[in-house]
Amino acid sequence: MAEPVDWRADGIPRSARFDDIYHTETGAPAQARHVFLAGCGLPGAWAGQPQWRILETGFGFGLNFLTTWQAWQADPQRPRLLHFVSIEAFPVSREDLLRAASSYPALLGLAEKLAAQWHGLLPGFHRLCLDEGRVLLTLCIGDVQAMLRAQRFEADTIFLDGFSPQRNPDMWSADTLKAVSRFARRGTHVATWTIARAVCDALAQNGFQVTKAPGLPPKRDCLQGVFEPAWQVRRRGPAPSPAALAGRCVVIGAGLAGGAVAASLARRGWEVEVLEAAARPAAGASGLPVGMLAPHVSPDDALLSRLTRAGIRATWQQLEQLLEEGLDWRASGVLERRSAGDDRLPDGWTAEGPNESWLAPSMHVAEAGLPPGTVALWHARGGWVRPSRLIEAWLALPGIRVRAGCRAARIKRIDGEVTRWAVRDAAGALLAEADRVVIAGGIESHALAPDLPLQAVRGQVEWGRIPPGSRLPITPINGDGHLIAHVPTAEGNLWLAGATFDRDSIDITPRSADTDFNRERLARLHPDAAAQLAGAFVRNETQAWAGVRCASGDRRPLVGPLSAESADGVWLCTALGSRGLSFAVLCAELLAAHWHHEPLPLPAKLAQALDARRAWPDTEKPQILASAR
């Protein structure tokens, strides 16, 4: 549930939990500009930089963020990318977020864009993609020290905000400020409105040189500082190098994984060349006519559940920005049929949220045409997507060039003053040279990564045009198989059902036995739909489509260096399995975060679960996350 807010008669919001106001009576934007932005030398400090990374310890109503975003928009010398990472243990409601911004007309438009993505704020990380992907807000929902332990990056600027040290001492404790100092590099500026002695002392002990500055009335003083410790600072990973922040990259594969990587890197200024072995993009498993987007839900909110939830948020934002809703994708929600008695959800999950999956009411089940008494979950953040349209939109972004009919067979290091990499075909002909290479070719990645345990998983679906007068459900149905209907095309609305799951098979020739299997599965999933489509199968009015997915040994994607020898230049983004729509954007953003030393889009333990080095041969495995960050 959202944090309750008490609104005073003068419009100042107050927290009953901490018995304190959220911001000074002078106004939140004035405080943000005077204390935080000016206190850290912004916007001047970020002028001409490729990116800027801000850490904030208390999000509140987001008014510091909105004021910073506004300053970034107004600055012609702004960085290409603005990262804003903020921690909040008790997020407010969307309504209160907008109410707080309504007092400041200059911020209201930005607040409305923020509010559109203000959903599903369960404990953990939530990456909000704003301003066409150039402003990335990472909300870390939870206790401040736990969230600081879960995040990894070097901040350029630190905003220390929150309720007063007397009201919320944990936010300002010595342990918290020590954890904050882990994010600082030499020259990182810190600012806060409090001059409490304990805060000043803790910052000084952790390497910050702090000074008092004139405050914003009614406060007389505020605090400013810079990280310049007297000792040598040791970090786990190397400092960012110029080569890591710009250059030329070859992406091998033009499916969901390759398209997402190309888009993420192009937004960061890379010149990206995509090599596709087939005659066109989305020719492999990503060429599925229409796919379903739905999270995995488990009673203990297990690893896969948290990963798919984060992935769907990342994909959803791309769909909203790049595609036409109702034509290329539909935000319809998904109904997941469960077996009798399988109705358990994580503790505290209800239809009131912030979770976006809950037990579907019987009326909802009946409207979907399922038998009475069917147990089902409703996934509000679910729907269908035409993958080829999304890939097409990604590959059309500035900075991306696609070359089809180019099958990469070897990648070789070119040593020199700057290391580069050559990609060649089977005959040895040079296809491309680049500073870095990403292998994102699905199951064909095995040719370039023969030592990795990649498994082929063949899948076949059945599809066709919706017969006149049919009553197929508007809502996609998931469970033991899936059913998607009412997908508009130039030839009429289509339906799709399936899919099979055949390990170690790469033959995409349609099989009649698989068609029979999919029909039987559909009859169990949605008996009425199976009966309506029976005639179409008998009259051979249906079509079969088959593709080969790529999976890892533990069924999680592989994102990271190909090997120890190539960690500085050849990376993987592959093995998305049957969840390409859920994982592609998330994995691409994780790869970009590693390359650019950016804030992680996932808590460190979840990022570790996707690290490609877990699949290296045992003789090469380092300790995961003692990484190239």
N, C-alpha and C positions, 0 to 999 in steps of 0.2 A: 504493500500500500504506500501511497505517496505521503511524504512528510506533511503534517498539518501546519498551517501558517496562520498566525494571528495578525490581522491588519489593523493598525492603529487608525484613529480618526484622521490623522494628518497624512495617511497613505504610506507610512513607514512599516515595512513588514517586520514581524518579531517572532522569534522562535520560543515556543513554550518549553521545549525540551531543555534549552540552554538559558532561558530567561535573558535573552539578549537580542538586540536588533541586528538585522542582516547587513546594514550599511549605515554610514553617517547621515545625519539629517541634511547635510549639504547636497546629497545626491550621489548615487552609485557611479554614474559616468564621470562626475567631477573627481571623485575619489580615485577611480581607475586611472584617469589621465594624470592626476597630480602625484599620487603615491606610487603607483605601479609602473605606468609607462614612462613618465618623466624620471621616476626614481631609478629606472634601469636604462636610461638613455635612449628610449624608443620614441619615435621610429628611426631616429638617426643611426642607431647602432646596426640595424639590419640592412641598411642601404647597400644595394648591389650584391647581396649574399644569395647563393642559390636556394637556401632554405633557412628557416629560423625555428628554434625549438624552445618552447616555453613550458615550464612546469609550474602548476598552481596547486596549492594544498587544500583549497576549499572552493567548490564551484558555486554553491548557493543558487542564486537565480541566473547565473551566467553573465552578469552584467560586466564583469571584468573582461570576459571572453568577447562579448559583443562589442565593447568599446575598442578592444584590441583589433578585432576583425574590421571594424569601421576604419580605424587608423591605417590598417594594411590596405584596404581598398582605396583609400584616398591618397596613398603615397606612390608617386610614379617610379620611385626607386625601390619598391617593395621586393622582397625575395619571391622567387618563383613559387615556393611552397611554404606555408605557415603551419607548423605543428603546435597544437595547444593541448597539453595533457593536464587534466584536472581530476582531483580526487574528491569524492563526495560520499559520505556514509549514509546520508538521508536525503535522497533526491526529492524535490518538490513535484507537484503535479504540473501537467502541461498548462492548465488553466492559471495557476499561480505564476508560472514562468511568464506567460503573456501579460498577466495583470501587472507584474513588476515592471515589465518593459513598456507598458502603455503610458507610463508617466514621462517617457522620453521618446518623443516622436521620431527622432533621428535613428533610434535603434529598433523601432518596432518592426520594420520590414525584415531586418536580419533576425529578430526574435521569432517571427513567424516561420522563417525557413528552419531555424533551429527546432522550433516546436513540432514541425512536420516530421522530424526524426526522433522526437522525444517519446520513445515507446520501448517496452520490453526491457526496462532497466533493472534486471535481476543483478545480484552481486557478481562482480567480475568486470571485464573490460568491454567497452562498446565504442567502436570506431564510427564516428559520424563524418560523412564526406560532404563537404559544402563548397560552394563557389566553383563548381565544375571540377572538383577534386583538388583544388589548389589550397583549400583550407581544411585541415584534418583535425578534428576534435576527438581526442581519446578520453572518454569518461571512464574513470576507474571507480566503480561503485563498491565501497566497503571501508573497513577500518584503515586509517591513514598509514599505519606502519605496515600492515599486510599488503596494501596496494603498492607502497614504495618498494617492498621486497620483490613484488611480482613484475615490476617494470625495469627496463634497462635502456638507458641512452644518456648522452651528455647534453645537458640543457645549456642553452645560450643565455637564458633569462629565467629567474625563479621569482614567482609571486607567492609570498607567505600570507595567506588570508584564512579567515575563519573567525569563529566567535572568540571572545576575549580569553586570554590565558587563565583568568580567574573562573570563567564559566566552563571552559573546555580545555583543561590543562593537558590532556593527552595530545592534542593537536600541536602543542608548543613545547612538549617535553624534550629533555636532552636527547633521548633516544630517537625521537622523531626528527629533530634537527640534524643529528648525526647521519640519519638515513638520507635526509635531503642533500647533505653535502656530498654524498656518493654520486649525485647527478651533476656536480659542478666540474667544469674544467677551469684551468687558469683563465681569468678574465670574465667568468660568468658573473653577472650582476644579480643581486638579490634586493628585494624591496618589500617593506611591510609597513602597516600603519601603527604597529605597536612598538614601544621603546622599552618594554618590560626588561628589567635587569637580567632576569634569567635567560631571556631570548638573546639579548646582546652577548652575554657571556658564552652561551652554547654555540652561537655562530662563530665567535672569535676562536673558541677552542677547536673548532672544526675547519679552520683555515680561512674564514672570511674576515676581511678588514672592514669594520662597520663604523658608520658615522651617523650622527643625528642630523636631520634636515628639517627645514620649516614644514610643519604639517598643514593639513587642510582643516580650517575651522569646522567644528569647535575644538579639534585637537591642535595642540601647539606644535608638536613635533611628529616626525615619522622617521623611519630607519632605512638607510641605504647601505649597501655593501658590495664588495667584489671579492671573488675567491682568489686569493694570492697567499697560499700557505707557505710557511717557512721551510717546509720539508718537501722532499721529492714525492710527487704523486704517482702511484703505481696503479695501472688499470689492467684488466684482464686482456683486453684486445688492443690492437694497434689503433693509433689515431687515424681519423679519416684522411685519405690521400686525395689529391686532385683527380687522379684517375678514377677514383671510386665515385666521384660526384658528377662526372660527365664523360661522354665518349661515344663510341660506336659499339653496338651489341648485335650479335646474330642470335636470333631465336629459331630453334629448329622445331617446326611443327606449327600448323595454323589451325589447331582445334581450340577448344575452350581454354586449356592450359596455356598454349602459346599466345593466343589472342589476348588473354588477360595480362600475361607478363609483358607483352609488347606495349599494351596500353599503359600499364603502371610505370614502365620505364620511360615511355615517351612523355608522359606528364611531368617527369622529373628532368627532362631535357636531353635524354639519350636519342641518338640517331639509331633507329632499330630497323634491321633487315630480317624479315621472316622468310625462312626457307621451308617450303612445303613439298613433300615428295609427290603428292597426288597432283592432279590437274587443276585443283581448285581448293580453297580453304574449306574447312568443315567437311572433309570428304571421308573421315574415319568415323569413330564412335560418336564424335560431336555432330555428325550429320543426321542424328535422330530427328524425325519429322517434328516432334514436339515432346518436351520433357517435363517432368514434375519437379517442383521445388517445395520440399517439405522437410521439417526438422525431424531428427530422431529424438524420442522422449523416453527416458527411463526413470524408474522410481527413485534411484539414487543420484540422478542427474550426472550420469557417468561421463567419461571423457568424450565419447562420440557425440553425446547430447550437447555438450558445451561447444564442441567444435562446429557441429552443424548449425547451431544457433548463431554463432559468430559469423560463419560463412554465409548464411542466408541474409543476415543484415547487410553484409558487404555487397552481395549480389543484388539485393533489392534496390540499393541506392543506385547502382549502375543501370538497372532496368528503368528506374524512374527518370534518370538523366538522359538515357540514350535511345530508348525505344518507345513505341506508341502503345500505350496500355489498351487492351482490348483487341489489338491486331497482332502485335508481336509477342505479347505476353498478357496475362490477366491476373490481377490481384484478387482472385476469387476466394482464397482460403482453400484448405484441403481437409476432407473428412477421412480419417484413418480408422478403418474397421479393425477391431480387436476381437480376440476370442473371448468367450464367456468367462467372466471372472477376472479378466486381465484389464482392470480399470485403475490400477495404481498410478499415482503421480507423485512427484516430490512433495514433501511436507509443505503445506501452506499455499500450494498452487490452487487458485480458484479462478472463476470467470472475471473477477474484479482485477486481476493482474497483480504485479507487473508482468507475470508470465503471459505468453501469447498462445499457449496451448492448454486446453482444459477438456473435461468430459463434455461431450456433445449432448444436449437435451434430447429427449425422445422425439419432440416435434421436429427438430432439425434432422434427425435420422430419417424420420418418415418423409420429409420433404425431398430427401435425396433418393427416395425410392428403395430404401433398404428394409428388410423384414422387421416387424415389431420385435422389440427386445434386443435388437442389435447393440452391442457395446462399441462405442466409437469415441475417438478424440477429435476435437476440432482444433485445427491449426490456423489461427487467424493470419499468420505470416506465412502463407503458402499460396501456390497457384501453378499455372503452367507457363512454359517459355518455349519459344522456337529458338533453339541454340544457334542456328546458322545466322539468324538476324542479329543476335548479340555479338557473335564473332565478326560479322560484317561491319557492325558499328565500331567495334574496337579497332579493327585494322584500317578503318578510314580516318583515324585520328592523325593530326599533323605529326610528322617525324617518323612515320612508319612506312616501309616499303615492303611489298610482298612479292616473292618470286616462287611461282608454282613449278612443278616438274623438276625440282632440285632435291635429289635424295642424298643426304649427307651420309658418308660412310666412315670418315676419319676426322679427328680433330687433333691438330699438332701445334705444340708451342713454338713460337718464333721468338727466340731470345734476342735482345738488343738493349738499347738504352731504355726502352719501354717494352715490356713483354706484350706480345700480341698473339693471336690464335688464328690458325688457318683451318678452314673447313673444306674438305675435299670429298669428291664422290668416289665410287668404287674404282673407277679408272684412274684415279689420282688427279683429276682435273680440279683446279681451284674454284670453289664456289664463292667463297667470301673470306675476308680477313676482318678481325675486330679486336677490340680491347677485351671483350668478354663474350662468352657464349652461354646460352641457356638451352639445355636439352629438354624439350617439352613435347616430344613426339608420340606420347601414348605408348602403346606396346612396341612401336618401332624404335623407342628409346633403347631397347635392349641391344641393338646393333652398336650403339655408341657407349653402352654401359653394360658390357657382358658379365661383369662380376656381381651385379646387383640382382637380388632375387625378385625379378619382375615376373608377374604371372598374367597370362592372357585369359580373359574371361569373356567368352562369346555370349551375346544376348540377342534374342530375336523378339520382335513385337509384331502385332497385327494391326492394320489400320485400314480405314476406308472412309467413304463419304457417308454422312448420316442419312439413312433412308427417310423418305417423306413420311410425316406423321409419327415419327418415333418420339419417345419421351425419355431420352437419355438424360442423366442428371447434368445439371449445369456445373455443379461442384465436382472437381476431380476427387476420385475415391482411391485411397491407398490401403495397403494391408498385405495380404498374401497375393501379390500382384498389384496392378493399378489400372485405372480406367480414366481417360481424359476425353472429354467430348466438347463439341461446339467450338472448335478452333477454326476461325474464319480463314479461308483461302480464296483465291480467284475462281477456283472450280467449285466452291461450295464448302460448307462446314465439314470438318473431319472429326473422326474419333480415333483413339489409339488405345490398345490394351496389351499387356504383357507383364513382365518380360522373363525370358529364360535366363539361366545363369550356369553356363557350361565352362568349367575350368579347362585350361590348356588346349583350347580349340581356337584356331584362327581362320577357319573356313566360314566365309560369310554367305555362302550359298543358302538360300532359304530352305528349310526342312519342313516337310509336311507333318512329321511327328511333333515338331515344336509348335506348329500351328494348332494341332490337336491339344497339346498340353496347355497352350495359352487359352484356348476355348474352355477347357475344364477349369482352369484357374478363374476365369471370368465368371463362370457359372457359380463358383463358390463365393467370389467376392461380391458380385451383384447379379443375383439370379434373373431379375427382370430385364436388365440390360442384355444379358446373354440370350434370353429368349427373343428380344427384339432384333438382335443381330444374327440370329441363327439362319434366317433366310439368305442374308448377304453372303454368309460362308458357303451355303449350299449352292448358290448361283455364281460362285467364284467372283464376287464383287469386292473382295477384300484383297489387300496386298500384305506381303511380309517384308520386313526390313530387318537386317542383321548387321551388327557391328561388333568389334572386339575392343573391350575395355582393357585398361592396364591397371593391375593392382599390385600392392606390395605384400609381403608376407604377413603383416599384421593389419592389412586393409586400411592403412592410413597413408595419406599422400607423402611424398618424399620431396622436401624442399631443402636444398643445401648443396655444398660442394660435391662434385662427382668423386673426387679422391683427394688424398692428402697432397699429392703432387700437383693437382690442378685447382687447389682451393682458391687461388688468387685469380682464377679466370674462367673456369668451366663449372657451371652449376646445373642442378636438376630442378625441375618443377614438373613432376609427373606422378603417375600411380594414383590418379584421382578416383579410380574405380568406377562405381556406378553413381557417384555423387559429384560429377563434374560441375554441375550447376551450383551446387552448394559450396564447393571448395575452390574453384578456379580463382576468383577475385581475392579471397582471403590468402591463398598461397602466393599469389603474385605480389600482394602488398607485403607479405612477410619477407619474401625474397628482397624486395626493394628496401625494406627497413634494414635488413642485414647489410646490404651493399652501401647504404647511405648513412648508417649509424643513426637511424631514426628511432623514435619511440616504437615499441612493439605494438602491433594491433591485437595481440593476445597476451595474457599473462605468461610469464617465462616458462612455466611448466607445460602449458599447452603448446607453446612454440617448440619446446623441446620434443614434444610428442610427434611433431612433424619433421624433425631434423633428419635429413638424408643420411647423416653419419651413423645412425642406428642400424642402417642396412649395409654398411661397409663390412668387408671380411674382418673377422676378429683381430687379425694381425695388424690391421690399420686403424682400428677404432680408437679415437681419443676419448677423453671424458666429454660427453655431449655437453655443449654450451660452454666449454672452454674454447670459445669459437672465434671465428674471424670477425668479431664485432669490435 
